[in-house]
Amino acid sequence: MNFLLKKEKEWRRFIDSLEAVNNISIDRCIVIHRAESIELHAFSDASEKAYGSSIYLKSISALGEVKVCLVTSKSRVSPLKQISIPRLELCGAVLATKLMQKVKEALNLQITAVHFWSDSTIVISWIHRESRELKTFAAN
């Protein structure tokens, strides 16, 4: 019986706390007022279970004010067939480029610079090589 009373109290506290949701305020403007520079930064990463990418917008005003906001992110579950981590990292980098393309089209802003970030030195070296030098998976 004590267990049920305890759970009921927890639920009551949870329900009462839902009123605080009305006080949440989220700034919908992702660009700083009078931005002089607007950059997009794409990050990608992978693990055995999944890979993904996120895009951030960094805007800088003439006064040096900086604002960084998450624009979007996307993830994918790794295939059931086992793939090496470097190949999954490459899938994450490809996802980042596709996501960046969609973000650039959707934002309709004058973008000053675009940066792609990966912690995989193998993927970075694959990107810098000629595709004819690579095996089919990486070349594609």
Disulfide bonds with the S-S distance in Angstrom:
none
